[in-house]
């Protein structure tokens, strides 16, 4: 039993020595700083994604819808012209 308690003492001393070393402290500090930077970066990236997404919805989506309507109107005019027998407008000749 005495050997067991002395080995636990050695392990606890080694563990405390390692955990109190300046290298471990600097490593923990670096990990903490890196975590802080990553958190700030993700937060600012989320804000930028929100701004880009709402800008796209407000400016680009209505443009796409209008272009689609214009294309449908052109197709309808061409279809009506072909049904009525009027010649389709040809490309201008040089």
N, C-alpha and C positions, 0 to 999 in steps of 0.2 A: 504494500500500500504506500509505503514511503517513497518508492521509486515513481509511482504514478503521480503523487502530488508534486514531486520535484520536477518531473517532466512537464506538468501543467504550468509550473512556475516558470520554467525555461521558455515554454511556448508563449506565455503571456508577456514575459519580458521582451522576447523577440518581436512579438506583435506590436507592443507599445513602442518599442524602439523604431520599428519600421514606420508605424503610423505617425510618429512625431518627427520624422526626419524632414529636413528642409526640401528635399526632392519631392516627397509626397505632397507637402504643403504647396509647393509651386505647381505641381501637376493638378491638384484639386483647384487651385486658383485659376489656372489656365482653362480647365474644363468649365469652371463657372463662368469665366469671361466669354468663352466660346458659346456657351449656352445662351448668355445674355444677347450676344451679337446675332445669333441665329434667330432668337425670338423677335428682336427688333426688325431683322431683315424680312422675316415671314409676315410680320404685321404691316410693314411698308409695302411689301409685294402684294398683299391682299388689298390694300388701299388702291394701289396702282391698277390692279385687275378690276376692281369695282369701277374706277373712273373710266377705264378703257371700255368695259362692257356697257356702261350706261351711255357713253358717247356713241358707241356703235349702234345701240338701239335707237337713240334719238336722231342721229344723222344718216346712217347708212341704210337701215331697214326701210324707211319710207322711200328712199331713192330706189332700192331694189324693187319694191312694190310698184312704184310708178313706171319703172322700166318694163316690168312684166305686163302692166296694163297697156302700155304703148305697143308692145310686141303683139299682144292679143288683138288690139285694134287694127294694126297693120295686117295681121293674118285675116281678120274678118273682112276688111276692105278688099283684099286680094281674092278671097273666096266669093264675095258678092260680085266683083268685077268678072270673074270667070263664069259665074252662073248667068249673068246678064249678057254675056257675049261680048263685052267690050274688051278690046285688046289690053293686055297687061302692059304697063309702061316699060318700054325697053330702055336699055342703057343708052345714053347719048353717044352718037357716033362722031368721030373726029374727022 
